[in-house]
Amino acid sequence: MSPLAAALAATHAWFEVNSGWAPPDVETMADWAVEGACRAPDDCWVSLRGTCPHGLVSWQVVLDDLVELDGGRSPGVRAG
């Protein structure tokens, strides 16, 4: 398993024990993409497709994974 895949799995495990989270809206994701950075679900500021010091991936990675799992049918920001 790649380090990013392991961090994505850790993020999904984090979701299971941390309630009250919700993905950022499309406008927020677009603003972050312009900066080349993003928040992780635990609110760490990381590179757009990075991992925080706590082992969680950015929201962009989470949303990209959901789009891939859904066969590309889900809305979301997928910056280059």
C-alpha angles and dihedrals in degrees: 000000000000119000090249092051090049091050090048090052089049089051092053089049088051090053090056093060101032116069129194099048124134131174117258118261121261093258092054091048090051092050091050092047089057087057092047090235140089144188123259117223090262088057097254114147109236141158114290093265097018141117126245124231088261092060100256123130124233121269087250090062091047093050093043089053092051091051090050092048090049093052093252095300099115121093118242147120113280106180116195 
